[in-house]
């Protein structure tokens, strides 16, 4: 028994010794065999391009070799390109490539990266009708939110550059001193007339995240560059025009599809359309194309005309067809308080919250002949055109978008608002209804809605003196029909926001000699205010 126990102890000892020897041998092989080592596989867009000994040495080599990029972007470090994946592995038969050679391989295929920020500007999600209690996010001036039709991605070096650029764009459209008073809550109270800022924000969804940015992207290195892009949509914001004899700021702006306000923005050395120009001097006529929509909401108190009415009195001393002004009309004055919203300086449909008469108007009195001329056989009545045009809305009102260019697009009429949804729309004179568009939703679905050619519920009327007029964006309850004869001041519909509308208003357009399209097309557009 003792002999058998001794044999067993020897066998176990031999097994343990063999195991220890094998373990030590494997450890020795791993530690000392030249074919077994810790290395790094380098992948470019998922494809293995080589194996290196040191990841840190490759990164340092890239950083040292890219001094030009450091100077160009003003950064302290350059990184491997996006799409490079470096994985640590242990191999026994790795064929190594030097950091210099792998650098050359990478450089030939990809641009290197630097650390910065990716800014994503996307349209704000539409609020559901059931969510009427929620409000638009109101952001501080150094925060972000934008309103553009398409998503925009920007690459910047410093987050503060973006904040600064947004402020710069804001100051283009709104007085910096007024904004400062608003932020510090030191606005002067309105004693008689004037305005105060109620809210300032940029209305859009925004994300800013730190990332490694490829240097083949357009990277904005300072707030000045970024401001130019946000204001013009590109970095080529210069288009020269040489002033000719007879040019004015107003004529140059119009001929180059600019509003006067836009001309003054791109030529800040001028402060008014009445500034004098010199023949041969160069001005900038580049089109502004804001990439963000900065919203400024104000309470505005102003004195507006209270229009006089024209009253006719019969006079049997004059023949039928003759007229004579007995008393000239004088407009009154009404103090109107409005809530007004500006998007990039462009006034949107507003609403009037109060109107107080300061001075009553004096009506114009016109004597109308009632004496019958025997030439007409005692019963004939010649056509009478007084040349007096009515206004299409009730008073008070605001013209929120005038006739002319804005952001390179031509606005063929007046946008009149402030009267309220469902307020009456009147024919400006006698005429015949040519076209009627109905059936469009009373609330427009935005710029994509082409209902009625974008005009929504609309009425086209041929008036006297070969004047054609369109009354657009009305409610669906239009009150006239094609072929109907209307008189001045007759109800034709109600104010709404159908079609391509940004809010409740009337688009009032006038043409001479025809409409702008269709079988009555060929007319010449003109400013409706010329009628008055």
ZIWO-V387990 format. One record per residue. N is the residue number from 0. SS is DSSP state (H for helix, E for strand, L for the rest). PSI is psi in radians with two decimals (none if undefined). Layout:
n={N/N}
ss={SS/SS}
psi={PSI/PSI}
This chain:
n={0/1/2/3/4/5/6/7/8/9/10/11/12/13/14/15/16/17/18/19/20/21/22/23/24/25/26/27/28/29/30/31/32/33/34/35/36/37/38/39/40/41/42/43/44/45/46/47/48/49/50/51/52/53/54/55/56/57/58/59/60/61/62/63/64/65/66/67/68/69/70/71/72/73/74/75/76/77/78/79/80/81/82/83/84/85/86/87/88/89/90/91/92/93/94/95/96/97/98/99/100/101/102/103/104/105/106/107/108/109/110/111/112/113/114/115/116/117/118/119/120/121/122/123/124/125/126/127/128/129/130/131/132/133/134/135/136/137/138/139/140/141/142/143/144/145/146/147/148/149/150/151/152/153/154/155/156/157/158/159/160/161/162/163/164/165/166/167/168/169/170/171/172/173/174/175/176/177/178/179/180/181/182/183/184/185/186/187/188/189/190/191/192/193/194/195/196/197/198/199/200/201/202/203/204/205/206/207/208/209/210/211/212/213/214/215/216/217/218/219/220/221/222/223/224/225/226/227/228/229/230/231/232/233/234/235/236/237/238/239/240/241/242/243/244/245/246/247/248/249/250/251/252/253/254/255/256/257/258/259/260/261/262/263/264/265/266/267/268/269/270/271/272/273/274/275/276/277/278/279/280/281/282/283/284/285/286/287/288/289/290/291/292/293/294/295/296/297/298/299/300/301/302/303/304/305/306/307/308/309/310/311/312/313/314/315/316/317/318/319/320/321/322/323/324/325/326/327/328/329/330/331/332/333/334/335/336/337/338/339/340/341/342/343/344/345/346/347/348/349/350/351/352/353/354/355/356/357/358/359/360/361/362/363/364/365/366/367/368/369/370/371/372/373/374/375/376/377/378/379/380/381/382/383/384/385/386/387/388/389/390/391/392/393/394/395/396/397/398/399/400/401/402/403/404/405/406/407/408/409/410/411/412/413/414/415/416/417/418/419/420/421/422/423/424/425/426/427/428/429/430/431/432/433/434/435/436/437/438/439/440/441/442/443/444/445/446/447/448/449/450/451/452/453/454/455/456/457/458/459/460/461/462/463/464/465/466/467/468/469/470/471/472/473/474/475/476/477/478/479/480/481/482/483/484/485/486/487/488/489/490/491/492/493/494/495/496/497/498/499/500/501/502/503/504/505/506/507/508/509/510/511/512/513/514/515/516/517/518/519/520/521/522/523/524/525/526/527/528/529/530/531}
ss={L/H/H/H/H/H/H/H/H/H/H/H/H/H/H/H/H/H/H/H/H/H/H/H/H/H/H/H/H/H/H/H/L/L/L/L/E/E/E/E/E/E/E/E/L/L/E/E/E/E/E/E/L/L/H/H/H/H/H/H/H/H/H/H/H/L/H/H/H/H/H/H/H/L/L/L/L/L/E/L/L/L/L/E/E/E/E/E/E/E/E/L/L/L/L/L/L/L/H/H/H/H/H/H/H/H/H/H/H/L/L/L/E/E/E/E/E/E/E/E/E/E/L/L/L/L/L/L/H/H/H/L/L/L/L/L/L/L/L/L/L/L/L/L/L/L/L/L/L/L/L/E/E/E/E/E/L/L/H/H/H/H/H/H/H/H/H/H/H/H/H/H/H/L/L/H/H/H/H/H/H/H/H/L/L/L/L/L/L/L/L/L/L/E/E/E/E/E/E/E/E/E/L/L/E/E/E/E/E/E/E/E/E/E/L/L/L/L/E/E/L/L/H/H/H/H/H/H/H/H/H/H/L/L/L/L/L/L/L/E/E/E/L/L/L/L/L/L/H/H/H/H/H/H/H/L/L/L/L/H/H/H/H/H/H/H/L/L/L/L/L/L/L/L/L/L/L/L/L/L/L/E/E/E/L/L/L/L/L/L/L/L/L/E/E/E/E/E/E/E/E/E/E/E/E/E/L/L/L/E/E/E/E/E/E/E/E/E/E/L/L/L/E/E/E/E/E/L/L/E/L/E/E/E/E/E/E/E/E/E/E/E/E/L/L/E/E/L/L/L/E/E/E/E/E/E/E/E/E/L/L/E/L/E/E/E/E/E/E/E/E/L/L/H/H/H/L/L/L/L/L/L/L/L/L/L/L/L/L/L/L/L/L/L/L/L/L/E/E/E/E/L/L/E/E/E/L/L/E/E/E/L/L/E/E/E/E/E/L/L/L/L/L/E/E/E/L/L/L/L/E/E/E/E/E/E/E/L/L/L/L/L/E/L/L/L/L/L/L/L/H/H/H/H/L/L/E/E/E/E/E/E/E/H/H/H/E/E/E/E/E/E/E/E/L/L/L/L/L/L/L/L/L/L/E/E/L/L/L/L/E/E/E/E/E/E/E/L/L/L/L/L/L/L/E/E/E/E/E/E/E/E/L/L/L/L/L/H/H/H/L/L/L/E/E/E/L/H/H/H/H/L}
psi={-0.73/-0.58/-0.75/-0.67/-0.68/-0.76/-0.72/-0.72/-0.71/-0.78/-0.82/-0.71/-0.71/-0.73/-0.82/-0.75/-0.74/-0.73/-0.74/-0.72/-0.77/-0.79/-0.79/-0.64/-0.79/-0.78/-0.73/-0.69/-0.77/-0.68/-0.51/-0.31/2.24/-0.34/-0.12/2.03/2.85/2.07/-3.13/2.13/2.35/2.09/2.42/1.95/0.74/-0.10/2.25/2.13/-0.05/2.95/2.33/2.88/-0.64/2.13/-0.75/-0.62/-0.66/-0.79/-0.70/-0.65/-0.77/-0.81/-0.71/-0.57/-0.30/0.82/-0.55/-0.74/-0.65/-0.76/-0.72/-0.73/-0.10/0.65/2.84/-0.27/2.49/2.47/2.96/2.73/2.76/2.45/-0.15/2.27/2.11/2.04/2.34/2.30/2.87/2.13/2.73/-0.28/0.62/2.38/1.94/2.60/2.50/2.71/-0.59/-0.77/-0.71/-0.57/-0.79/-0.69/-0.77/-0.77/-0.59/-0.27/-0.42/2.67/2.54/2.99/2.78/2.80/2.31/-2.57/2.49/2.12/2.14/2.11/2.07/2.72/2.45/2.39/2.38/2.41/2.36/2.61/-0.53/-0.16/0.71/-0.37/-0.37/2.75/2.83/2.42/2.30/2.13/2.67/2.83/-0.39/0.24/-2.97/2.77/2.30/2.93/1.61/2.84/-0.55/2.70/2.40/2.39/2.21/2.58/2.13/2.80/-0.67/2.37/-0.61/-0.44/-0.64/-0.78/-0.74/-0.70/-0.69/-0.73/-0.73/-0.73/-0.71/-0.76/-0.29/-0.67/-0.29/2.46/2.24/-0.67/-0.71/-0.70/-0.74/-0.75/-0.67/-0.81/-0.69/0.02/0.78/0.54/2.48/2.47/2.62/1.98/-0.77/-1.28/2.84/-2.88/2.70/2.63/2.23/-0.58/2.56/2.22/2.84/2.11/1.54/2.77/2.35/2.45/2.46/2.08/2.53/2.48/2.90/2.13/2.26/2.41/0.00/-0.01/2.81/1.91/2.18/2.11/-0.19/2.96/-0.47/-0.83/-0.78/-0.64/-0.79/-0.76/-0.78/-0.45/-0.69/-0.27/-0.02/-3.13/0.11/1.26/0.54/2.18/1.89/2.54/2.33/2.17/2.29/2.92/2.33/-0.13/2.53/2.90/-0.70/-0.75/-0.69/-0.77/-0.86/-0.78/-0.35/0.41/0.59/2.64/2.85/-0.69/-0.71/-0.70/-0.77/-0.50/-0.80/-0.16/1.25/-0.21/-0.25/2.48/-0.18/2.68/-0.23/-0.05/2.51/2.53/2.72/2.33/2.27/-0.24/2.79/2.30/2.83/2.24/0.53/2.45/2.33/2.37/1.35/2.34/-0.12/2.78/1.73/2.19/2.25/2.13/2.32/2.73/2.13/2.23/2.13/2.71/2.08/2.70/2.46/1.85/2.47/2.74/2.76/2.12/2.33/2.38/2.35/2.48/1.96/0.04/-0.18/2.61/2.75/2.32/-0.30/2.49/2.74/2.36/2.09/-0.77/2.20/2.49/2.57/2.16/2.55/-2.96/2.33/2.40/2.04/2.29/2.17/2.65/2.03/2.39/2.30/2.30/1.98/0.76/-0.10/2.08/2.32/2.91/2.20/3.11/2.46/2.27/-0.27/2.53/2.22/2.27/2.15/-0.65/2.21/2.51/2.77/2.09/2.57/2.27/2.14/2.19/2.25/2.15/2.43/-0.01/2.32/2.25/2.23/-0.30/-0.54/0.29/0.33/-0.13/-0.16/2.58/1.92/2.74/2.43/2.15/1.87/-0.39/0.12/2.13/2.43/2.92/2.50/-0.13/3.02/2.99/2.54/2.86/2.93/2.40/1.80/-0.33/1.97/3.08/2.29/-2.94/2.55/2.08/0.62/-0.11/2.53/2.14/1.93/1.03/-2.84/2.46/2.08/2.19/-3.04/-0.22/-0.37/2.58/2.22/0.03/2.69/2.58/2.29/2.62/2.41/-0.21/-3.14/2.67/-3.04/2.34/2.12/-0.77/2.57/2.24/2.14/3.04/-0.05/2.60/2.51/-0.43/2.09/2.68/0.31/-2.93/-0.28/-0.18/2.04/0.34/2.18/0.60/0.40/-0.30/-0.17/-2.50/2.06/2.74/2.26/2.26/2.35/1.99/-3.14/2.88/0.45/0.48/2.24/2.43/2.53/2.37/1.90/2.92/0.45/2.96/2.88/-0.30/1.15/2.45/0.10/2.93/2.84/2.35/-0.22/2.48/2.32/2.77/2.84/2.31/0.03/2.44/2.22/-0.24/-2.87/2.53/2.38/-2.72/0.74/2.84/-2.66/1.42/2.53/0.09/3.06/2.09/2.95/2.21/2.08/1.94/2.56/2.53/2.68/2.20/0.06/3.08/-3.06/-0.20/3.10/-2.86/-0.27/0.27/3.08/0.06/2.90/2.14/2.54/2.88/2.12/-0.50/-0.32/-0.38/-0.40/none}
